[in-house]
Amino acid sequence: MRPAMSGRLPDFLAVGPARTGTTWLHGVLFQRASLPKGTKETHYFDWFYDKGLDWYRAYFSDCPANRPVGEVAPTYFQKPEVRERVARVMPNCLIVCSLRDPVERAYSLYRVFIREGETRLEFEAADPGEPKRLPANSPGT
């Protein structure tokens, strides 16, 4: 017989495109809910799904029973495979979605691109796409 898995699964996931307040939300929830141990985002459902559910549960192994468990994961927002995986693994999980005025969001993202040297174009000519960064806990790091 297989031993019981330790760690709860999230009661909620907070998702949203870049620059929609997910970092702020993470800060608010940090004192009120149990979030993944040792990292802001696990990237389980988008980049590390092949590591298995026990790997994901380990991030929540020390969560007290009297607090909601969740993850703030902006990268989960736009990937169809993530929605399918979450629905299969955690069908009763609540999804909190943060949104922002699209022009304000695009300009905020543009300012990040300027600051980090990813573009020198004027706002109107810059690519409004999402940044293509790997997480700190990506394979090989």
N, CA, C and O atoms as a GROMACS GRO file, in nm:
protein
  564
    1MET      N    1   0.084  -0.117   0.000
    1MET     CA    2   0.000   0.000   0.000
    1MET      C    3   0.089   0.124   0.000
    1MET      O    4   0.192   0.128   0.068
    2ARG      N    5   0.049   0.223  -0.076
    2ARG     CA    6   0.125   0.348  -0.088
    2ARG      C    7   0.101   0.437   0.034
    2ARG      O    8  -0.013   0.448   0.080
    3PRO      N    9   0.206   0.500   0.089
    3PRO     CA   10   0.187   0.589   0.203
    3PRO      C   11   0.105   0.711   0.163
    3PRO      O   12   0.105   0.754   0.048
    4ALA      N   13   0.036   0.767   0.263
    4ALA     CA   14  -0.046   0.886   0.238
    4ALA      C   15   0.043   1.003   0.198
    4ALA      O   16   0.152   1.022   0.252
    5MET      N   17  -0.005   1.082   0.102
    5MET     CA   18   0.071   1.199   0.057
    5MET      C   19   0.063   1.309   0.163
    5MET      O   20  -0.044   1.332   0.220
    6SER      N   21   0.174   1.376   0.187
    6SER     CA   22   0.172   1.487   0.280
    6SER      C   23   0.156   1.616   0.202
    6SER      O   24   0.200   1.627   0.087
    7GLY      N   25   0.095   1.712   0.264
    7GLY     CA   26   0.073   1.841   0.200
    7GLY      C   27  -0.064   1.852   0.138
    7GLY      O   28  -0.114   1.759   0.074
    8ARG      N   29  -0.123   1.965   0.160
    8ARG     CA   30  -0.254   1.993   0.102
    8ARG      C   31  -0.237   2.047  -0.038
    8ARG      O   32  -0.127   2.084  -0.079
    9LEU      N   33  -0.345   2.051  -0.109
    9LEU     CA   34  -0.347   2.120  -0.238
    9LEU      C   35  -0.417   2.253  -0.218
    9LEU      O   36  -0.497   2.267  -0.125
   10PRO      N   37  -0.388   2.351  -0.301
   10PRO     CA   38  -0.449   2.483  -0.284
   10PRO      C   39  -0.602   2.483  -0.289
   10PRO      O   40  -0.664   2.408  -0.365
   11ASP      N   41  -0.658   2.569  -0.205
   11ASP     CA   42  -0.801   2.597  -0.207
   11ASP      C   43  -0.831   2.702  -0.314
   11ASP      O   44  -0.942   2.710  -0.365
   12PHE      N   45  -0.728   2.782  -0.346
   12PHE     CA   46  -0.745   2.888  -0.446
   12PHE      C   47  -0.616   2.910  -0.523
   12PHE      O   48  -0.507   2.884  -0.473
   13LEU      N   49  -0.630   2.960  -0.645
   13LEU     CA   50  -0.519   3.008  -0.726
   13LEU      C   51  -0.552   3.150  -0.767
   13LEU      O   52  -0.664   3.178  -0.810
   14ALA      N   53  -0.456   3.240  -0.753
   14ALA     CA   54  -0.473   3.377  -0.801
   14ALA      C   55  -0.390   3.390  -0.928
   14ALA      O   56  -0.270   3.366  -0.927
   15VAL      N   57  -0.454   3.429  -1.035
   15VAL     CA   58  -0.389   3.440  -1.165
   15VAL      C   59  -0.418   3.576  -1.226
   15VAL      O   60  -0.512   3.645  -1.185
   16GLY      N   61  -0.339   3.614  -1.323
   16GLY     CA   62  -0.362   3.738  -1.394
   16GLY      C   63  -0.240   3.770  -1.478
   16GLY      O   64  -0.129   3.730  -1.444
   17PRO      N   65  -0.260   3.842  -1.585
   17PRO     CA   66  -0.146   3.880  -1.669
   17PRO      C   67  -0.046   3.966  -1.591
   17PRO      O   68  -0.078   4.020  -1.486
   18ALA      N   69   0.074   3.977  -1.645
   18ALA     CA   70   0.176   4.063  -1.583
   18ALA      C   71   0.122   4.204  -1.563
   18ALA      O   72   0.044   4.254  -1.645
   19ARG      N   73   0.164   4.266  -1.455
   19ARG     CA   74   0.132   4.406  -1.424
   19ARG      C   75  -0.016   4.426  -1.389
   19ARG      O   76  -0.073   4.532  -1.419
   20THR      N   77  -0.079   4.326  -1.327
   20THR     CA   78  -0.219   4.341  -1.285
   20THR      C   79  -0.236   4.333  -1.134
   20THR      O   80  -0.348   4.317  -1.085
   21GLY      N   81  -0.127   4.344  -1.059
   21GLY     CA   82  -0.136   4.348  -0.914
   21GLY      C   83  -0.117   4.216  -0.843
   21GLY      O   84  -0.148   4.205  -0.724
   22THR      N   85  -0.067   4.114  -0.912
   22THR     CA   86  -0.051   3.985  -0.845
   22THR      C   87   0.058   3.987  -0.738
   22THR      O   88   0.048   3.915  -0.639
   23THR      N   89   0.161   4.068  -0.757
   23THR     CA   90   0.265   4.079  -0.653
   23THR      C   91   0.208   4.145  -0.529
   23THR      O   92   0.235   4.101  -0.417
   24TRP      N   93   0.129   4.249  -0.548
   24TRP     CA   94   0.060   4.313  -0.435
   24TRP      C   95  -0.031   4.213  -0.364
   24TRP      O   96  -0.031   4.205  -0.242
   25LEU      N   97  -0.108   4.138  -0.441
   25LEU     CA   98  -0.199   4.039  -0.384
   25LEU      C   99  -0.123   3.934  -0.306
   25LEU      O  100  -0.166   3.893  -0.198
   26HIS      N  101  -0.010   3.890  -0.359
   26HIS     CA  102   0.074   3.794  -0.286
   26HIS      C  103   0.114   3.850  -0.150
   26HIS      O  104   0.110   3.780  -0.050
   27GLY      N  105   0.153   3.977  -0.147
   27GLY     CA  106   0.192   4.040  -0.021
   27GLY      C  107   0.077   4.046   0.079
   27GLY      O  108   0.098   4.026   0.198
   28VAL      N  109  -0.041   4.075   0.032
   28VAL     CA  110  -0.159   4.080   0.119
   28VAL      C  111  -0.191   3.940   0.173
   28VAL      O  112  -0.218   3.923   0.292
   29LEU      N  113  -0.186   3.841   0.085
   29LEU     CA  114  -0.222   3.704   0.125
   29LEU      C  115  -0.116   3.638   0.212
   29LEU      O  116  -0.146   3.545   0.287
   30PHE      N  117   0.008   3.684   0.203
   30PHE     CA  118   0.118   3.622   0.276
   30PHE      C  119   0.089   3.611   0.426
   30PHE      O  120   0.128   3.512   0.488
   31GLN      N  121   0.023   3.709   0.483
   31GLN     CA  122  -0.009   3.708   0.626
   31GLN      C  123  -0.144   3.644   0.657
   31GLN      O  124  -0.177   3.625   0.774
   32ARG      N  125  -0.221   3.611   0.555
   32ARG     CA  126  -0.358   3.565   0.577
   32ARG      C  127  -0.387   3.424   0.527
   32ARG      O  128  -0.488   3.364   0.564
   33ALA      N  129  -0.300   3.370   0.445
   33ALA     CA  130  -0.320   3.237   0.388
   33ALA      C  131  -0.187   3.163   0.387
   33ALA      O  132  -0.081   3.223   0.408
   34SER      N  133  -0.193   3.036   0.364
   34SER     CA  134  -0.070   2.956   0.348
   34SER      C  135  -0.036   2.951   0.201
   34SER      O  136  -0.115   2.904   0.119
   35LEU      N  137   0.082   3.000   0.169
   35LEU     CA  138   0.131   3.005   0.031
   35LEU      C  139   0.248   2.907   0.017
   35LEU      O  140   0.297   2.856   0.118
   36PRO      N  141   0.293   2.879  -0.105
   36PRO     CA  142   0.401   2.780  -0.124
   36PRO      C  143   0.524   2.811  -0.040
   36PRO      O  144   0.568   2.926  -0.030
   37LYS      N  145   0.579   2.708   0.019
   37LYS     CA  146   0.696   2.721   0.105
   37LYS      C  147   0.820   2.745   0.019
   37LYS      O  148   0.850   2.666  -0.071
   38GLY      N  149   0.893   2.853   0.046
   38GLY     CA  150   1.023   2.875  -0.015
   38GLY      C  151   1.024   2.941  -0.152
   38GLY      O  152   1.131   2.964  -0.208
   39THR      N  153   0.908   2.972  -0.208
   39THR     CA  154   0.904   3.035  -0.340
   39THR      C  155   0.774   3.113  -0.355
   39THR      O  156   0.673   3.082  -0.291
   40LYS      N  157   0.778   3.213  -0.440
   40LYS     CA  158   0.655   3.288  -0.466
   40LYS      C  159   0.564   3.210  -0.560
   40LYS      O  160   0.442   3.208  -0.541
   41GLU      N  161   0.622   3.145  -0.662
   41GLU     CA  162   0.544   3.070  -0.760
   41GLU      C  163   0.610   2.935  -0.782
   41GLU      O  164   0.732   2.926  -0.797
   42THR      N  165   0.530   2.829  -0.784
   42THR     CA  166   0.586   2.696  -0.807
   42THR      C  167   0.600   2.664  -0.956
   42THR      O  168   0.687   2.585  -0.994
   43HIS      N  169   0.518   2.723  -1.038
   43HIS     CA  170   0.514   2.694  -1.183
   43HIS      C  171   0.482   2.548  -1.211
   43HIS      O  172   0.519   2.495  -1.316
   44TYR      N  173   0.415   2.482  -1.118
   44TYR     CA  174   0.384   2.341  -1.134
   44TYR      C  175   0.297   2.314  -1.257
   44TYR      O  176   0.330   2.229  -1.340
   45PHE      N  177   0.187   2.386  -1.269
   45PHE     CA  178   0.091   2.355  -1.373
   45PHE      C  179   0.134   2.398  -1.513
   45PHE      O  180   0.074   2.355  -1.612
   46ASP      N  181   0.237   2.484  -1.523
   46ASP     CA  182   0.282   2.522  -1.657
   46ASP      C  183   0.418   2.463  -1.693
   46ASP      O  184   0.434   2.413  -1.804
   47TRP      N  185   0.518   2.467  -1.605
   47TRP     CA  186   0.652   2.423  -1.642
   47TRP      C  187   0.697   2.293  -1.576
   47TRP      O  188   0.783   2.224  -1.630
   48PHE      N  189   0.640   2.258  -1.460
   48PHE     CA  190   0.691   2.144  -1.385
   48PHE      C  191   0.587   2.036  -1.361
   48PHE      O  192   0.601   1.957  -1.267
   49TYR      N  193   0.485   2.030  -1.442
   49TYR     CA  194   0.378   1.932  -1.425
   49TYR      C  195   0.431   1.789  -1.428
   49TYR      O  196   0.377   1.701  -1.361
   50ASP      N  197   0.534   1.766  -1.505
   50ASP     CA  198   0.590   1.631  -1.517
   50ASP      C  199   0.661   1.585  -1.389
   50ASP      O  200   0.694   1.467  -1.377
   51LYS      N  201   0.684   1.675  -1.295
   51LYS     CA  202   0.747   1.635  -1.168
   51LYS      C  203   0.649   1.561  -1.077
   51LYS      O  204   0.691   1.495  -0.981
   52GLY      N  205   0.521   1.570  -1.105
   52GLY     CA  206   0.421   1.494  -1.031
   52GLY      C  207   0.359   1.569  -0.915
   52GLY      O  208   0.412   1.668  -0.865
   53LEU      N  209   0.244   1.518  -0.874
   53LEU     CA  210   0.165   1.584  -0.771
   53LEU      C  211   0.232   1.585  -0.634
   53LEU      O  212   0.215   1.680  -0.558
   54ASP      N  213   0.308   1.482  -0.602
   54ASP     CA  214   0.380   1.481  -0.473
   54ASP      C  215   0.480   1.597  -0.466
   54ASP      O  216   0.497   1.658  -0.361
   55TRP      N  217   0.545   1.626  -0.578
   55TRP     CA  218   0.638   1.739  -0.584
   55TRP      C  219   0.565   1.869  -0.551
   55TRP      O  220   0.615   1.952  -0.475
   56TYR      N  221   0.447   1.887  -0.609
   56TYR     CA  222   0.367   2.007  -0.585
   56TYR      C  223   0.316   2.013  -0.441
   56TYR      O  224   0.324   2.117  -0.376
   57ARG      N  225   0.265   1.902  -0.392
   57ARG     CA  226   0.215   1.898  -0.254
   57ARG      C  227   0.322   1.935  -0.152
   57ARG      O  228   0.292   1.992  -0.047
   58ALA      N  229   0.446   1.903  -0.181
   58ALA     CA  230   0.555   1.932  -0.086
   58ALA      C  231   0.564   2.082  -0.054
   58ALA      O  232   0.605   2.119   0.056
   59TYR      N  233   0.525   2.166  -0.148
   59TYR     CA  234   0.526   2.310  -0.123
   59TYR      C  235   0.425   2.351  -0.016
   59TYR      O  236   0.435   2.460   0.041
   60PHE      N  237   0.328   2.267   0.012
   60PHE     CA  238   0.221   2.299   0.105
   60PHE      C  239   0.220   2.204   0.225
   60PHE      O  240   0.119   2.193   0.294
   61SER      N  241   0.331   2.136   0.249
   61SER     CA  242   0.336   2.032   0.352
   61SER      C  243   0.322   2.084   0.494
   61SER      O  244   0.281   2.010   0.583
   62ASP      N  245   0.355   2.209   0.518
   62ASP     CA  246   0.350   2.264   0.653
   62ASP      C  247   0.231   2.358   0.675
   62ASP      O  248   0.231   2.435   0.771
   63CYS      N  249   0.133   2.353   0.589
   63CYS     CA  250   0.020   2.446   0.599
   63CYS      C  251  -0.075   2.405   0.711
   63CYS      O  252  -0.121   2.291   0.715
   64PRO      N  253  -0.104   2.499   0.802
   64PRO     CA  254  -0.198   2.467   0.910
   64PRO      C  255  -0.340   2.448   0.857
   64PRO      O  256  -0.380   2.508   0.757
   65ALA      N  257  -0.414   2.364   0.925
   65ALA     CA  258  -0.550   2.330   0.882
   65ALA      C  259  -0.646   2.448   0.891
   65ALA      O  260  -0.749   2.450   0.823
   66ASN      N  261  -0.615   2.546   0.975
   66ASN     CA  262  -0.708   2.657   0.996
   66ASN      C  263  -0.687   2.776   0.902
   66ASN      O  264  -0.749   2.880   0.920
   67ARG      N  265  -0.601   2.761   0.802
   67ARG     CA  266  -0.577   2.869   0.706
   67ARG      C  267  -0.603   2.820   0.565
   67ARG      O  268  -0.575   2.704   0.533
   68PRO      N  269  -0.657   2.907   0.480
   68PRO     CA  270  -0.672   2.866   0.340
   68PRO      C  271  -0.534   2.851   0.275
   68PRO      O  272  -0.439   2.920   0.311
   69VAL      N  273  -0.526   2.762   0.180
   69VAL     CA  274  -0.402   2.736   0.109
   69VAL      C  275  -0.419   2.786  -0.034
   69VAL      O  276  -0.521   2.761  -0.098
   70GLY      N  277  -0.317   2.857  -0.083
   70GLY     CA  278  -0.327   2.907  -0.219
   70GLY      C  279  -0.193   2.935  -0.281
   70GLY      O  280  -0.088   2.924  -0.218
   71GLU      N  281  -0.200   2.970  -0.407
   71GLU     CA  282  -0.081   3.009  -0.482
   71GLU      C  283  -0.117   3.128  -0.571
   71GLU      O  284  -0.222   3.128  -0.635
   72VAL      N  285  -0.030   3.227  -0.575
   72VAL     CA  286  -0.043   3.339  -0.667
   72VAL      C  287   0.048   3.307  -0.784
   72VAL      O  288   0.171   3.305  -0.770
   73ALA      N  289  -0.012   3.282  -0.900
   73ALA     CA  290   0.063   3.230  -1.013
   73ALA      C  291   0.022   3.300  -1.142
   73ALA      O  292  -0.061   3.248  -1.217
   74PRO      N  293   0.077   3.418  -1.169
   74PRO     CA  294   0.038   3.492  -1.288
   74PRO      C  295   0.056   3.415  -1.419
   74PRO      O  296  -0.023   3.433  -1.512
   75THR      N  297   0.158   3.330  -1.428
   75THR     CA  298   0.184   3.260  -1.554
   75THR      C  299   0.076   3.158  -1.588
   75THR      O  300   0.069   3.112  -1.702
   76TYR      N  301  -0.008   3.123  -1.493
   76TYR     CA  302  -0.115   3.028  -1.521
   76TYR      C  303  -0.228   3.090  -1.602
   76TYR      O  304  -0.312   3.018  -1.657
   77PHE      N  305  -0.233   3.220  -1.611
   77PHE     CA  306  -0.346   3.292  -1.670
   77PHE      C  307  -0.375   3.257  -1.814
   77PHE      O  308  -0.491   3.234  -1.850
   78GLN      N  309  -0.274   3.252  -1.899
   78GLN     CA  310  -0.299   3.248  -2.043
   78GLN      C  311  -0.274   3.114  -2.110
   78GLN      O  312  -0.276   3.105  -2.232
   79LYS      N  313  -0.250   3.010  -2.034
   79LYS     CA  314  -0.215   2.882  -2.095
   79LYS      C  315  -0.330   2.782  -2.083
   79LYS      O  316  -0.366   2.743  -1.972
   80PRO      N  317  -0.388   2.740  -2.196
   80PRO     CA  318  -0.500   2.647  -2.191
   80PRO      C  319  -0.468   2.516  -2.120
   80PRO      O  320  -0.554   2.461  -2.050
   81GLU      N  321  -0.346   2.465  -2.135
   81GLU     CA  322  -0.311   2.340  -2.068
   81GLU      C  323  -0.315   2.353  -1.917
   81GLU      O  324  -0.344   2.256  -1.848
   82VAL      N  325  -0.286   2.473  -1.866
   82VAL     CA  326  -0.293   2.496  -1.722
   82VAL      C  327  -0.438   2.483  -1.674
   82VAL      O  328  -0.464   2.417  -1.574
   83ARG      N  329  -0.530   2.545  -1.745
   83ARG     CA  330  -0.672   2.536  -1.707
   83ARG      C  331  -0.718   2.391  -1.703
   83ARG      O  332  -0.789   2.350  -1.611
   84GLU      N  333  -0.679   2.314  -1.802
   84GLU     CA  334  -0.718   2.172  -1.807
   84GLU      C  335  -0.657   2.094  -1.692
   84GLU      O  336  -0.725   2.011  -1.631
   85ARG      N  337  -0.532   2.118  -1.661
   85ARG     CA  338  -0.464   2.047  -1.552
   85ARG      C  339  -0.523   2.083  -1.417
   85ARG      O  340  -0.548   1.995  -1.334
   86VAL      N  341  -0.546   2.211  -1.394
   86VAL     CA  342  -0.604   2.254  -1.267
   86VAL      C  343  -0.743   2.192  -1.250
   86VAL      O  344  -0.775   2.142  -1.142
   87ALA      N  345  -0.824   2.195  -1.354
   87ALA     CA  346  -0.959   2.137  -1.346
   87ALA      C  347  -0.953   1.988  -1.315
   87ALA      O  348  -1.039   1.937  -1.243
   88ARG      N  349  -0.855   1.918  -1.368
   88ARG     CA  350  -0.841   1.774  -1.345
   88ARG      C  351  -0.790   1.745  -1.204
   88ARG      O  352  -0.840   1.655  -1.137
   89VAL      N  353  -0.689   1.820  -1.159
   89VAL     CA  354  -0.624   1.791  -1.030
   89VAL      C  355  -0.698   1.852  -0.912
   89VAL      O  356  -0.706   1.791  -0.805
   90MET      N  357  -0.752   1.973  -0.929
   90MET     CA  358  -0.817   2.045  -0.819
   90MET      C  359  -0.951   2.101  -0.867
   90MET      O  360  -0.965   2.222  -0.881
   91PRO      N  361  -1.049   2.016  -0.893
   91PRO     CA  362  -1.174   2.062  -0.953
   91PRO      C  363  -1.252   2.162  -0.868
   91PRO      O  364  -1.334   2.237  -0.922
   92ASN      N  365  -1.231   2.164  -0.738
   92ASN     CA  366  -1.304   2.257  -0.651
   92ASN      C  367  -1.223   2.381  -0.614
   92ASN      O  368  -1.266   2.460  -0.530
   93CYS      N  369  -1.107   2.397  -0.676
   93CYS     CA  370  -1.020   2.511  -0.648
   93CYS      C  371  -1.084   2.640  -0.699
   93CYS      O  372  -1.134   2.645  -0.811
   94LEU      N  373  -1.084   2.742  -0.616
   94LEU     CA  374  -1.133   2.874  -0.658
   94LEU      C  375  -1.025   2.945  -0.738
   94LEU      O  376  -0.907   2.934  -0.706
   95ILE      N  377  -1.065   3.017  -0.839
   95ILE     CA  378  -0.972   3.094  -0.921
   95ILE      C  379  -1.001   3.241  -0.901
   95ILE      O  380  -1.112   3.288  -0.926
   96VAL      N  381  -0.900   3.315  -0.855
   96VAL     CA  382  -0.910   3.460  -0.839
   96VAL      C  383  -0.832   3.521  -0.954
   96VAL      O  384  -0.713   3.494  -0.971
   97CYS      N  385  -0.898   3.603  -1.033
   97CYS     CA  386  -0.834   3.660  -1.152
   97CYS      C  387  -0.821   3.811  -1.136
   97CYS      O  388  -0.920   3.880  -1.113
   98SER      N  389  -0.699   3.861  -1.147
   98SER     CA  390  -0.678   4.006  -1.141
   98SER      C  391  -0.664   4.060  -1.283
   98SER      O  392  -0.595   4.002  -1.367
   99LEU      N  393  -0.732   4.169  -1.307
   99LEU     CA  394  -0.727   4.234  -1.437
   99LEU      C  395  -0.700   4.383  -1.417
   99LEU      O  396  -0.708   4.434  -1.305
  100ARG      N  397  -0.666   4.451  -1.526
  100ARG     CA  398  -0.634   4.593  -1.519
  100ARG      C  399  -0.670   4.656  -1.653
  100ARG      O  400  -0.674   4.588  -1.755
  101ASP      N  401  -0.695   4.785  -1.652
  101ASP     CA  402  -0.721   4.855  -1.776
  101ASP      C  403  -0.611   4.818  -1.875
  101ASP      O  404  -0.493   4.832  -1.844
  102PRO      N  405  -0.648   4.770  -1.995
  102PRO     CA  406  -0.546   4.718  -2.087
  102PRO      C  407  -0.440   4.819  -2.131
  102PRO      O  408  -0.324   4.783  -2.149
  103VAL      N  409  -0.478   4.943  -2.148
  103VAL     CA  410  -0.379   5.043  -2.190
  103VAL      C  411  -0.283   5.074  -2.075
  103VAL      O  412  -0.162   5.083  -2.096
  104GLU      N  413  -0.336   5.090  -1.954
  104GLU     CA  414  -0.251   5.113  -1.837
  104GLU      C  415  -0.156   4.995  -1.814
  104GLU      O  416  -0.039   5.014  -1.781
  105ARG      N  417  -0.207   4.875  -1.831
  105ARG     CA  418  -0.125   4.755  -1.814
  105ARG      C  419  -0.014   4.750  -1.919
  105ARG      O  420   0.101   4.721  -1.886
  106ALA      N  421  -0.049   4.777  -2.044
  106ALA     CA  422   0.051   4.774  -2.152
  106ALA      C  423   0.159   4.879  -2.127
  106ALA      O  424   0.277   4.852  -2.148
  107TYR      N  425   0.121   4.998  -2.083
  107TYR     CA  426   0.219   5.103  -2.058
  107TYR      C  427   0.309   5.067  -1.939
  107TYR      O  428   0.429   5.093  -1.942
  108SER      N  429   0.250   5.007  -1.836
  108SER     CA  430   0.329   4.963  -1.720
  108SER      C  431   0.430   4.856  -1.761
  108SER      O  432   0.545   4.860  -1.718
  109LEU      N  433   0.388   4.762  -1.844
  109LEU     CA  434   0.478   4.658  -1.894
  109LEU      C  435   0.587   4.719  -1.983
  109LEU      O  436   0.703   4.678  -1.977
  110TYR      N  437   0.549   4.815  -2.064
  110TYR     CA  438   0.645   4.885  -2.149
  110TYR      C  439   0.754   4.953  -2.063
  110TYR      O  440   0.872   4.946  -2.096
  111ARG      N  441   0.714   5.017  -1.954
  111ARG     CA  442   0.811   5.083  -1.866
  111ARG      C  443   0.909   4.981  -1.806
  111ARG      O  444   1.027   5.011  -1.787
  112VAL      N  445   0.860   4.860  -1.776
  112VAL     CA  446   0.949   4.754  -1.728
  112VAL      C  447   1.048   4.717  -1.838
  112VAL      O  448   1.168   4.702  -1.812
  113PHE      N  449   0.999   4.701  -1.961
  113PHE     CA  450   1.086   4.667  -2.074
  113PHE      C  451   1.194   4.774  -2.093
  113PHE      O  452   1.310   4.740  -2.117
  114ILE      N  453   1.158   4.901  -2.083
  114ILE     CA  454   1.255   5.011  -2.095
  114ILE      C  455   1.360   5.001  -1.984
  114ILE      O  456   1.480   5.005  -2.009
  115ARG      N  457   1.312   4.987  -1.860
  115ARG     CA  458   1.401   4.981  -1.744
  115ARG      C  459   1.500   4.865  -1.755
  115ARG      O  460   1.616   4.879  -1.718
  116GLU      N  461   1.454   4.751  -1.806
  116GLU     CA  462   1.540   4.633  -1.813
  116GLU      C  463   1.614   4.621  -1.946
  116GLU      O  464   1.680   4.520  -1.971
  117GLY      N  465   1.602   4.722  -2.031
  117GLY     CA  466   1.676   4.724  -2.156
  117GLY      C  467   1.624   4.627  -2.262
  117GLY      O  468   1.698   4.592  -2.354
  118GLU      N  469   1.499   4.585  -2.252
  118GLU     CA  470   1.442   4.491  -2.348
  118GLU      C  471   1.390   4.561  -2.473
  118GLU      O  472   1.363   4.496  -2.574
  119THR      N  473   1.376   4.693  -2.468
  119THR     CA  474   1.336   4.770  -2.585
  119THR      C  475   1.386   4.912  -2.571
  119THR      O  476   1.408   4.962  -2.461
  120ARG      N  477   1.404   4.976  -2.685
  120ARG     CA  478   1.435   5.120  -2.690
  120ARG      C  479   1.332   5.191  -2.776
  120ARG      O  480   1.342   5.311  -2.799
  121LEU      N  481   1.236   5.116  -2.823
  121LEU     CA  482   1.132   5.172  -2.909
  121LEU      C  483   1.038   5.263  -2.830
  121LEU      O  484   1.027   5.252  -2.708
  122GLU      N  485   0.972   5.352  -2.901
  122GLU     CA  486   0.866   5.431  -2.840
  122GLU      C  487   0.750   5.338  -2.806
  122GLU      O  488   0.737   5.231  -2.866
  123PHE      N  489   0.667   5.378  -2.713
  123PHE     CA  490   0.557   5.295  -2.666
  123PHE      C  491   0.470   5.243  -2.780
  123PHE      O  492   0.436   5.125  -2.784
  124GLU      N  493   0.433   5.331  -2.873
  124GLU     CA  494   0.343   5.293  -2.981
  124GLU      C  495   0.403   5.187  -3.074
  124GLU      O  496   0.328   5.113  -3.139
  125ALA      N  497   0.535   5.177  -3.081
  125ALA     CA  498   0.601   5.081  -3.172
  125ALA      C  499   0.648   4.955  -3.101
  125ALA      O  500   0.688   4.858  -3.166
  126ALA      N  501   0.644   4.954  -2.968
  126ALA     CA  502   0.697   4.840  -2.892
  126ALA      C  503   0.602   4.720  -2.898
  126ALA      O  504   0.481   4.737  -2.916
  127ASP      N  505   0.657   4.600  -2.884
  127ASP     CA  506   0.578   4.476  -2.881
  127ASP      C  507   0.504   4.468  -2.748
  127ASP      O  508   0.567   4.468  -2.642
  128PRO      N  509   0.371   4.460  -2.752
  128PRO     CA  510   0.296   4.456  -2.627
  128PRO      C  511   0.291   4.318  -2.562
  128PRO      O  512   0.219   4.299  -2.464
  129GLY      N  513   0.365   4.222  -2.614
  129GLY     CA  514   0.361   4.085  -2.562
  129GLY      C  515   0.417   4.072  -2.422
  129GLY      O  516   0.477   4.165  -2.368
  130GLU      N  517   0.396   3.957  -2.365
  130GLU     CA  518   0.443   3.929  -2.230
  130GLU      C  519   0.593   3.902  -2.231
  130GLU      O  520   0.646   3.856  -2.332
  131PRO      N  521   0.664   3.930  -2.120
  131PRO     CA  522   0.806   3.897  -2.112
  131PRO      C  523   0.825   3.746  -2.116
  131PRO      O  524   0.739   3.671  -2.071
  132LYS      N  525   0.936   3.702  -2.169
  132LYS     CA  526   0.965   3.559  -2.182
  132LYS      C  527   1.077   3.521  -2.087
  132LYS      O  528   1.188   3.493  -2.131
  133ARG      N  529   1.050   3.520  -1.959
  133ARG     CA  530   1.152   3.492  -1.859
  133ARG      C  531   1.130   3.353  -1.800
  133ARG      O  532   1.016   3.307  -1.788
  134LEU      N  533   1.238   3.288  -1.762
  134LEU     CA  534   1.229   3.162  -1.691
  134LEU      C  535   1.224   3.189  -1.542
  134LEU      O  536   1.285   3.286  -1.495
  135PRO      N  537   1.154   3.106  -1.466
  135PRO     CA  538   1.148   3.125  -1.321
  135PRO      C  539   1.280   3.086  -1.256
  135PRO      O  540   1.363   3.018  -1.317
  136ALA      N  541   1.298   3.130  -1.132
  136ALA     CA  542   1.420   3.099  -1.059
  136ALA      C  543   1.437   2.950  -1.037
  136ALA      O  544   1.550   2.901  -1.030
  137ASN      N  545   1.326   2.876  -1.027
  137ASN     CA  546   1.337   2.732  -1.002
  137ASN      C  547   1.317   2.651  -1.129
  137ASN      O  548   1.268   2.538  -1.125
  138SER      N  549   1.355   2.709  -1.243
  138SER     CA  550   1.343   2.638  -1.371
  138SER      C  551   1.450   2.530  -1.381
  138SER      O  552   1.551   2.536  -1.312
  139PRO      N  553   1.428   2.431  -1.467
  139PRO     CA  554   1.528   2.325  -1.480
  139PRO      C  555   1.666   2.382  -1.512
  139PRO      O  556   1.680   2.472  -1.595
  140GLY      N  557   1.766   2.329  -1.445
  140GLY     CA  558   1.902   2.372  -1.471
  140GLY      C  559   1.948   2.486  -1.383
  140GLY      O  560   2.061   2.532  -1.394
  141THR      N  561   1.859   2.535  -1.294
  141THR     CA  562   1.900   2.641  -1.202
  141THR      C  563   1.906   2.588  -1.062
  141THR      O  564   1.938   2.662  -0.969
   0.00000   0.00000   0.00000
